[in-house]
Amino acid sequence: KNQKAILTIKDNGVGVKEEKLPHLFEQFYRGDESRNSKNEGSGLGLYVCQYIIKQHGGQIYAANDHGLAVTMELPVAKEKGV
């Protein structure tokens, strides 16, 4: 779409509280209180994804759509010589 590759990954769970959506891509953020033990996750996964995608000129965002939906948009690479 518009010279971008778009990938959306969705689940059919309860989604994320609206007030937490803007924080999902922050470094060390863990929005699920049940996973906030010292042994489970570092809160870096979505932060690293965002960093990599931005380095490639894309963007990533999350929304509630009958569950959580994470969408990644990346520019389509131009062929050499075109």
Biopython code that builds the backbone (N, CA, C, O; Angstrom):
import numpy as np
from Bio.PDB.StructureBuilder import StructureBuilder

atoms = [
    (1, "LYS", "N", (0.859, -1.178, 0.000)),
    (1, "LYS", "CA", (0.000, 0.000, 0.000)),
    (1, "LYS", "C", (0.903, 1.238, 0.000)),
    (1, "LYS", "O", (1.731, 1.392, 0.899)),
    (2, "ASN", "N", (0.759, 2.112, -0.983)),
    (2, "ASN", "CA", (1.537, 3.360, -1.046)),
    (2, "ASN", "C", (3.028, 3.133, -0.864)),
    (2, "ASN", "O", (3.680, 3.850, -0.104)),
    (3, "GLN", "N", (3.573, 2.134, -1.560)),
    (3, "GLN", "CA", (4.997, 1.810, -1.515)),
    (3, "GLN", "C", (5.464, 1.368, -0.132)),
    (3, "GLN", "O", (6.631, 1.540, 0.219)),
    (4, "LYS", "N", (4.552, 0.799, 0.649)),
    (4, "LYS", "CA", (4.888, 0.284, 1.971)),
    (4, "LYS", "C", (4.424, -1.157, 2.090)),
    (4, "LYS", "O", (3.362, -1.525, 1.589)),
    (5, "ALA", "N", (5.226, -1.959, 2.753)),
    (5, "ALA", "CA", (4.808, -3.302, 3.141)),
    (5, "ALA", "C", (4.180, -3.180, 4.525)),
    (5, "ALA", "O", (4.773, -2.599, 5.433)),
    (6, "ILE", "N", (2.995, -3.722, 4.678)),
    (6, "ILE", "CA", (2.274, -3.603, 5.949)),
    (6, "ILE", "C", (1.997, -5.001, 6.488)),
    (6, "ILE", "O", (1.453, -5.859, 5.793)),
    (7, "LEU", "N", (2.386, -5.211, 7.749)),
    (7, "LEU", "CA", (2.174, -6.486, 8.422)),
    (7, "LEU", "C", (1.446, -6.211, 9.732)),
    (7, "LEU", "O", (1.917, -5.427, 10.556)),
    (8, "THR", "N", (0.312, -6.851, 9.921)),
    (8, "THR", "CA", (-0.435, -6.712, 11.171)),
    (8, "THR", "C", (-0.529, -8.076, 11.833)),
    (8, "THR", "O", (-0.897, -9.067, 11.202)),
    (9, "ILE", "N", (-0.193, -8.110, 13.103)),
    (9, "ILE", "CA", (-0.293, -9.318, 13.910)),
    (9, "ILE", "C", (-1.352, -9.049, 14.973)),
    (9, "ILE", "O", (-1.252, -8.087, 15.736)),
    (10, "LYS", "N", (-2.377, -9.916, 15.015)),
    (10, "LYS", "CA", (-3.496, -9.702, 15.927)),
    (10, "LYS", "C", (-3.737, -10.941, 16.773)),
    (10, "LYS", "O", (-3.408, -12.062, 16.387)),
    (11, "ASP", "N", (-4.322, -10.703, 17.940)),
    (11, "ASP", "CA", (-4.819, -11.815, 18.731)),
    (11, "ASP", "C", (-6.308, -11.581, 18.979)),
    (11, "ASP", "O", (-6.849, -10.541, 18.604)),
    (12, "ASN", "N", (-6.948, -12.523, 19.594)),
    (12, "ASN", "CA", (-8.377, -12.371, 19.874)),
    (12, "ASN", "C", (-8.637, -12.317, 21.374)),
    (12, "ASN", "O", (-9.693, -12.734, 21.849)),
    (13, "GLY", "N", (-7.661, -11.798, 22.110)),
    (13, "GLY", "CA", (-7.787, -11.680, 23.563)),
    (13, "GLY", "C", (-8.580, -10.442, 23.955)),
    (13, "GLY", "O", (-9.375, -9.920, 23.173)),
    (14, "VAL", "N", (-8.354, -9.992, 25.161)),
    (14, "VAL", "CA", (-9.102, -8.849, 25.698)),
    (14, "VAL", "C", (-8.491, -7.510, 25.287)),
    (14, "VAL", "O", (-9.068, -6.460, 25.570)),
    (15, "GLY", "N", (-7.342, -7.532, 24.628)),
    (15, "GLY", "CA", (-6.695, -6.281, 24.242)),
    (15, "GLY", "C", (-5.908, -5.691, 25.393)),
    (15, "GLY", "O", (-5.599, -6.373, 26.371)),
    (16, "VAL", "N", (-5.592, -4.425, 25.263)),
    (16, "VAL", "CA", (-4.797, -3.698, 26.259)),
    (16, "VAL", "C", (-5.610, -2.490, 26.696)),
    (16, "VAL", "O", (-6.305, -1.882, 25.883)),
    (17, "LYS", "N", (-5.529, -2.143, 27.958)),
    (17, "LYS", "CA", (-6.230, -0.949, 28.429)),
    (17, "LYS", "C", (-5.758, 0.251, 27.609)),
    (17, "LYS", "O", (-4.565, 0.415, 27.357)),
    (18, "GLU", "N", (-6.703, 1.078, 27.200)),
    (18, "GLU", "CA", (-6.401, 2.216, 26.326)),
    (18, "GLU", "C", (-5.297, 3.109, 26.879)),
    (18, "GLU", "O", (-4.487, 3.635, 26.117)),
    (19, "GLU", "N", (-5.258, 3.285, 28.192)),
    (19, "GLU", "CA", (-4.229, 4.162, 28.776)),
    (19, "GLU", "C", (-2.830, 3.549, 28.688)),
    (19, "GLU", "O", (-1.834, 4.257, 28.837)),
    (20, "LYS", "N", (-2.751, 2.247, 28.449)),
    (20, "LYS", "CA", (-1.452, 1.579, 28.343)),
    (20, "LYS", "C", (-0.929, 1.538, 26.910)),
    (20, "LYS", "O", (0.276, 1.389, 26.708)),
    (21, "LEU", "N", (-1.800, 1.666, 25.915)),
    (21, "LEU", "CA", (-1.384, 1.574, 24.514)),
    (21, "LEU", "C", (-0.225, 2.496, 24.155)),
    (21, "LEU", "O", (0.704, 2.055, 23.478)),
    (22, "PRO", "N", (-0.240, 3.769, 24.584)),
    (22, "PRO", "CA", (0.864, 4.660, 24.196)),
    (22, "PRO", "C", (2.213, 4.258, 24.796)),
    (22, "PRO", "O", (3.250, 4.744, 24.347)),
    (23, "HIS", "N", (2.216, 3.389, 25.792)),
    (23, "HIS", "CA", (3.453, 3.037, 26.494)),
    (23, "HIS", "C", (4.052, 1.698, 26.051)),
    (23, "HIS", "O", (5.156, 1.354, 26.475)),
    (24, "LEU", "N", (3.357, 0.949, 25.220)),
    (24, "LEU", "CA", (3.791, -0.405, 24.865)),
    (24, "LEU", "C", (5.193, -0.461, 24.255)),
    (24, "LEU", "O", (5.878, -1.476, 24.389)),
    (25, "PHE", "N", (5.627, 0.600, 23.593)),
    (25, "PHE", "CA", (6.911, 0.600, 22.906)),
    (25, "PHE", "C", (8.009, 1.301, 23.700)),
    (25, "PHE", "O", (9.096, 1.539, 23.175)),
    (26, "GLU", "N", (7.733, 1.633, 24.959)),
    (26, "GLU", "CA", (8.736, 2.265, 25.812)),
    (26, "GLU", "C", (9.705, 1.214, 26.358)),
    (26, "GLU", "O", (9.334, 0.072, 26.628)),
    (27, "GLN", "N", (10.941, 1.639, 26.507)),
    (27, "GLN", "CA", (11.976, 0.740, 27.025)),
    (27, "GLN", "C", (11.637, 0.308, 28.443)),
    (27, "GLN", "O", (11.333, 1.146, 29.292)),
    (28, "PHE", "N", (11.687, -0.978, 28.702)),
    (28, "PHE", "CA", (11.443, -1.617, 30.002)),
    (28, "PHE", "C", (9.982, -1.579, 30.451)),
    (28, "PHE", "O", (9.695, -1.907, 31.602)),
    (29, "TYR", "N", (9.055, -1.190, 29.579)),
    (29, "TYR", "CA", (7.643, -1.155, 29.972)),
    (29, "TYR", "C", (7.047, -2.553, 29.903)),
    (29, "TYR", "O", (7.186, -3.257, 28.903)),
    (30, "ARG", "N", (6.382, -2.939, 30.986)),
    (30, "ARG", "CA", (5.664, -4.209, 31.034)),
    (30, "ARG", "C", (4.252, -3.902, 31.499)),
    (30, "ARG", "O", (4.023, -3.634, 32.679)),
    (31, "GLY", "N", (3.316, -3.941, 30.577)),
    (31, "GLY", "CA", (1.947, -3.537, 30.878)),
    (31, "GLY", "C", (1.111, -4.582, 31.571)),
    (31, "GLY", "O", (0.082, -4.247, 32.157)),
    (32, "ASP", "N", (1.512, -5.830, 31.526)),
    (32, "ASP", "CA", (0.752, -6.905, 32.137)),
    (32, "ASP", "C", (1.273, -7.128, 33.552)),
    (32, "ASP", "O", (2.349, -7.692, 33.749)),
    (33, "GLU", "N", (0.496, -6.680, 34.533)),
    (33, "GLU", "CA", (0.932, -6.786, 35.928)),
    (33, "GLU", "C", (1.213, -8.219, 36.342)),
    (33, "GLU", "O", (2.050, -8.455, 37.213)),
    (34, "SER", "N", (0.531, -9.176, 35.736)),
    (34, "SER", "CA", (0.745, -10.568, 36.120)),
    (34, "SER", "C", (2.113, -11.075, 35.672)),
    (34, "SER", "O", (2.556, -12.125, 36.136)),
    (35, "ARG", "N", (2.791, -10.351, 34.777)),
    (35, "ARG", "CA", (4.103, -10.771, 34.273)),
    (35, "ARG", "C", (5.230, -9.934, 34.876)),
    (35, "ARG", "O", (6.364, -10.009, 34.403)),
    (36, "ASN", "N", (4.948, -9.152, 35.890)),
    (36, "ASN", "CA", (5.959, -8.259, 36.430)),
    (36, "ASN", "C", (6.836, -8.887, 37.501)),
    (36, "ASN", "O", (7.379, -8.180, 38.350)),
    (37, "SER", "N", (6.979, -10.197, 37.469)),
    (37, "SER", "CA", (7.927, -10.808, 38.395)),
    (37, "SER", "C", (9.333, -10.572, 37.874)),
    (37, "SER", "O", (9.515, -10.188, 36.719)),
    (38, "LYS", "N", (10.311, -10.797, 38.706)),
    (38, "LYS", "CA", (11.696, -10.575, 38.302)),
    (38, "LYS", "C", (12.167, -11.590, 37.270)),
    (38, "LYS", "O", (13.191, -11.375, 36.622)),
    (39, "ASN", "N", (11.453, -12.675, 37.105)),
    (39, "ASN", "CA", (11.900, -13.747, 36.226)),
    (39, "ASN", "C", (11.277, -13.744, 34.836)),
    (39, "ASN", "O", (11.698, -14.528, 33.985)),
    (40, "GLU", "N", (10.300, -12.900, 34.577)),
    (40, "GLU", "CA", (9.594, -12.975, 33.301)),
    (40, "GLU", "C", (9.704, -11.691, 32.506)),
    (40, "GLU", "O", (9.093, -10.685, 32.864)),
    (41, "GLY", "N", (10.472, -11.712, 31.437)),
    (41, "GLY", "CA", (10.539, -10.590, 30.507)),
    (41, "GLY", "C", (11.268, -9.389, 31.039)),
    (41, "GLY", "O", (11.337, -9.153, 32.245)),
    (42, "SER", "N", (11.813, -8.631, 30.105)),
    (42, "SER", "CA", (12.557, -7.428, 30.473)),
    (42, "SER", "C", (11.849, -6.156, 30.034)),
    (42, "SER", "O", (12.272, -5.058, 30.397)),
    (43, "GLY", "N", (10.782, -6.287, 29.260)),
    (43, "GLY", "CA", (10.102, -5.108, 28.749)),
    (43, "GLY", "C", (10.853, -4.477, 27.590)),
    (43, "GLY", "O", (10.710, -3.280, 27.340)),
    (44, "LEU", "N", (11.645, -5.258, 26.886)),
    (44, "LEU", "CA", (12.435, -4.722, 25.776)),
    (44, "LEU", "C", (11.930, -5.150, 24.397)),
    (44, "LEU", "O", (12.294, -4.524, 23.402)),
    (45, "GLY", "N", (11.113, -6.183, 24.306)),
    (45, "GLY", "CA", (10.730, -6.749, 23.019)),
    (45, "GLY", "C", (10.153, -5.751, 22.032)),
    (45, "GLY", "O", (10.685, -5.597, 20.932)),
    (46, "LEU", "N", (9.075, -5.068, 22.401)),
    (46, "LEU", "CA", (8.457, -4.113, 21.482)),
    (46, "LEU", "C", (9.322, -2.871, 21.303)),
    (46, "LEU", "O", (9.291, -2.239, 20.247)),
    (47, "TYR", "N", (10.088, -2.520, 22.322)),
    (47, "TYR", "CA", (11.016, -1.383, 22.192)),
    (47, "TYR", "C", (12.058, -1.681, 21.114)),
    (47, "TYR", "O", (12.340, -0.828, 20.273)),
    (48, "VAL", "N", (12.628, -2.880, 21.133)),
    (48, "VAL", "CA", (13.630, -3.270, 20.141)),
    (48, "VAL", "C", (12.999, -3.335, 18.756)),
    (48, "VAL", "O", (13.600, -2.884, 17.781)),
    (49, "CYS", "N", (11.794, -3.890, 18.659)),
    (49, "CYS", "CA", (11.094, -3.924, 17.368)),
    (49, "CYS", "C", (10.926, -2.513, 16.813)),
    (49, "CYS", "O", (11.197, -2.266, 15.638)),
    (50, "GLN", "N", (10.482, -1.597, 17.653)),
    (50, "GLN", "CA", (10.294, -0.220, 17.210)),
    (50, "GLN", "C", (11.610, 0.389, 16.741)),
    (50, "GLN", "O", (11.642, 1.074, 15.718)),
    (51, "TYR", "N", (12.687, 0.152, 17.467)),
    (51, "TYR", "CA", (13.994, 0.702, 17.114)),
    (51, "TYR", "C", (14.429, 0.203, 15.730)),
    (51, "TYR", "O", (14.864, 0.988, 14.887)),
    (52, "ILE", "N", (14.307, -1.092, 15.511)),
    (52, "ILE", "CA", (14.729, -1.679, 14.229)),
    (52, "ILE", "C", (13.874, -1.146, 13.080)),
    (52, "ILE", "O", (14.398, -0.775, 12.030)),
    (53, "ILE", "N", (12.576, -1.112, 13.281)),
    (53, "ILE", "CA", (11.679, -0.656, 12.222)),
    (53, "ILE", "C", (11.928, 0.813, 11.890)),
    (53, "ILE", "O", (11.922, 1.188, 10.718)),
    (54, "LYS", "N", (12.147, 1.648, 12.907)),
    (54, "LYS", "CA", (12.446, 3.064, 12.650)),
    (54, "LYS", "C", (13.767, 3.228, 11.903)),
    (54, "LYS", "O", (13.890, 4.113, 11.056)),
    (55, "GLN", "N", (14.749, 2.392, 12.206)),
    (55, "GLN", "CA", (16.038, 2.465, 11.512)),
    (55, "GLN", "C", (15.880, 2.147, 10.026)),
    (55, "GLN", "O", (16.703, 2.562, 9.210)),
    (56, "HIS", "N", (14.840, 1.423, 9.681)),
    (56, "HIS", "CA", (14.573, 1.081, 8.286)),
    (56, "HIS", "C", (13.562, 2.031, 7.653)),
    (56, "HIS", "O", (13.070, 1.768, 6.556)),
    (57, "GLY", "N", (13.249, 3.128, 8.332)),
    (57, "GLY", "CA", (12.341, 4.127, 7.784)),
    (57, "GLY", "C", (10.869, 3.786, 7.905)),
    (57, "GLY", "O", (10.039, 4.345, 7.189)),
    (58, "GLY", "N", (10.542, 2.875, 8.803)),
    (58, "GLY", "CA", (9.157, 2.468, 8.979)),
    (58, "GLY", "C", (8.579, 2.933, 10.292)),
    (58, "GLY", "O", (9.170, 3.738, 11.011)),
    (59, "GLN", "N", (7.420, 2.409, 10.582)),
    (59, "GLN", "CA", (6.777, 2.712, 11.858)),
    (59, "GLN", "C", (6.022, 1.487, 12.354)),
    (59, "GLN", "O", (5.678, 0.592, 11.581)),
    (60, "ILE", "N", (5.772, 1.466, 13.655)),
    (60, "ILE", "CA", (5.039, 0.378, 14.298)),
    (60, "ILE", "C", (4.069, 1.002, 15.282)),
    (60, "ILE", "O", (4.394, 1.977, 15.960)),
    (61, "TYR", "N", (2.886, 0.435, 15.355)),
    (61, "TYR", "CA", (1.906, 0.946, 16.306)),
    (61, "TYR", "C", (0.965, -0.175, 16.727)),
    (61, "TYR", "O", (0.869, -1.213, 16.073)),
    (62, "ALA", "N", (0.278, 0.063, 17.833)),
    (62, "ALA", "CA", (-0.629, -0.935, 18.396)),
    (62, "ALA", "C", (-2.006, -0.317, 18.580)),
    (62, "ALA", "O", (-2.145, 0.882, 18.822)),
    (63, "ALA", "N", (-3.016, -1.167, 18.459)),
    (63, "ALA", "CA", (-4.391, -0.725, 18.666)),
    (63, "ALA", "C", (-5.209, -1.916, 19.140)),
    (63, "ALA", "O", (-4.819, -3.068, 18.952)),
    (64, "ASN", "N", (-6.328, -1.629, 19.747)),
    (64, "ASN", "CA", (-7.274, -2.673, 20.113)),
    (64, "ASN", "C", (-8.237, -2.869, 18.953)),
    (64, "ASN", "O", (-8.882, -1.923, 18.500)),
    (65, "ASP", "N", (-8.329, -4.104, 18.478)),
    (65, "ASP", "CA", (-9.213, -4.439, 17.364)),
    (65, "ASP", "C", (-9.724, -5.860, 17.612)),
    (65, "ASP", "O", (-9.249, -6.813, 16.995)),
    (66, "HIS", "N", (-10.697, -5.992, 18.522)),
    (66, "HIS", "CA", (-11.178, -7.303, 18.959)),
    (66, "HIS", "C", (-10.003, -8.126, 19.489)),
    (66, "HIS", "O", (-9.884, -9.311, 19.181)),
    (67, "GLY", "N", (-9.155, -7.509, 20.270)),
    (67, "GLY", "CA", (-7.890, -8.046, 20.764)),
    (67, "GLY", "C", (-6.800, -7.047, 20.410)),
    (67, "GLY", "O", (-7.084, -5.989, 19.848)),
    (68, "LEU", "N", (-5.574, -7.370, 20.730)),
    (68, "LEU", "CA", (-4.463, -6.466, 20.427)),
    (68, "LEU", "C", (-4.000, -6.685, 18.993)),
    (68, "LEU", "O", (-3.853, -7.822, 18.546)),
    (69, "ALA", "N", (-3.773, -5.594, 18.280)),
    (69, "ALA", "CA", (-3.242, -5.639, 16.919)),
    (69, "ALA", "C", (-1.991, -4.768, 16.873)),
    (69, "ALA", "O", (-2.036, -3.592, 17.235)),
    (70, "VAL", "N", (-0.884, -5.339, 16.431)),
    (70, "VAL", "CA", (0.368, -4.596, 16.256)),
    (70, "VAL", "C", (0.633, -4.540, 14.759)),
    (70, "VAL", "O", (0.727, -5.573, 14.096)),
    (71, "THR", "N", (0.752, -3.323, 14.231)),
    (71, "THR", "CA", (0.960, -3.123, 12.803)),
    (71, "THR", "C", (2.334, -2.527, 12.560)),
    (71, "THR", "O", (2.742, -1.572, 13.222)),
    (72, "MET", "N", (3.042, -3.110, 11.596)),
    (72, "MET", "CA", (4.361, -2.624, 11.188)),
    (72, "MET", "C", (4.278, -2.186, 9.737)),
    (72, "MET", "O", (3.749, -2.907, 8.891)),
    (73, "GLU", "N", (4.802, -1.002, 9.454)),
    (73, "GLU", "CA", (4.846, -0.491, 8.095)),
    (73, "GLU", "C", (6.307, -0.233, 7.741)),
    (73, "GLU", "O", (7.025, 0.456, 8.466)),
    (74, "LEU", "N", (6.733, -0.798, 6.615)),
    (74, "LEU", "CA", (8.110, -0.629, 6.147)),
    (74, "LEU", "C", (8.096, -0.193, 4.690)),
    (74, "LEU", "O", (7.280, -0.683, 3.909)),
    (75, "PRO", "N", (8.987, 0.722, 4.310)),
    (75, "PRO", "CA", (9.031, 1.127, 2.916)),
    (75, "PRO", "C", (9.514, -0.044, 2.041)),
    (75, "PRO", "O", (10.381, -0.824, 2.436)),
    (76, "VAL", "N", (8.927, -0.137, 0.855)),
    (76, "VAL", "CA", (9.325, -1.165, -0.090)),
    (76, "VAL", "C", (10.646, -0.727, -0.718)),
    (76, "VAL", "O", (10.776, 0.401, -1.191)),
    (77, "ALA", "N", (11.625, -1.635, -0.716)),
    (77, "ALA", "CA", (12.940, -1.324, -1.270)),
    (77, "ALA", "C", (12.831, -1.162, -2.781)),
    (77, "ALA", "O", (12.136, -1.929, -3.448)),
    (78, "LYS", "N", (13.515, -0.168, -3.310)),
    (78, "LYS", "CA", (13.544, 0.034, -4.764)),
    (78, "LYS", "C", (14.593, -0.891, -5.351)),
    (78, "LYS", "O", (15.643, -1.135, -4.757)),
    (79, "GLU", "N", (14.282, -1.394, -6.525)),
    (79, "GLU", "CA", (15.237, -2.270, -7.216)),
    (79, "GLU", "C", (16.398, -1.439, -7.725)),
    (79, "GLU", "O", (16.220, -0.286, -8.118)),
    (80, "LYS", "N", (17.578, -2.019, -7.718)),
    (80, "LYS", "CA", (18.751, -1.333, -8.238)),
    (80, "LYS", "C", (18.556, -1.069, -9.719)),
    (80, "LYS", "O", (18.060, -1.924, -10.452)),
    (81, "GLY", "N", (18.952, 0.132, -10.160)),
    (81, "GLY", "CA", (18.864, 0.491, -11.566)),
    (81, "GLY", "C", (17.519, 1.028, -11.982)),
    (81, "GLY", "O", (17.301, 1.315, -13.159)),
    (82, "VAL", "N", (16.593, 1.174, -11.015)),
    (82, "VAL", "CA", (15.261, 1.704, -11.349)),
    (82, "VAL", "C", (15.165, 3.125, -10.899)),
    (82, "VAL", "O", (14.128, 3.763, -11.083)),
]
sb = StructureBuilder()
sb.init_structure("model")
sb.init_model(0)
sb.init_chain("A")
sb.init_seg("    ")
for serial, (resi, resn, name, xyz) in enumerate(atoms, 1):
    if name == "N":
        sb.init_residue(resn, " ", resi, " ")
    sb.init_atom(name, np.array(xyz, "f"), 0.0, 1.0, " ", f" {name:<3s}", serial, name[0])
structure = sb.get_structure()
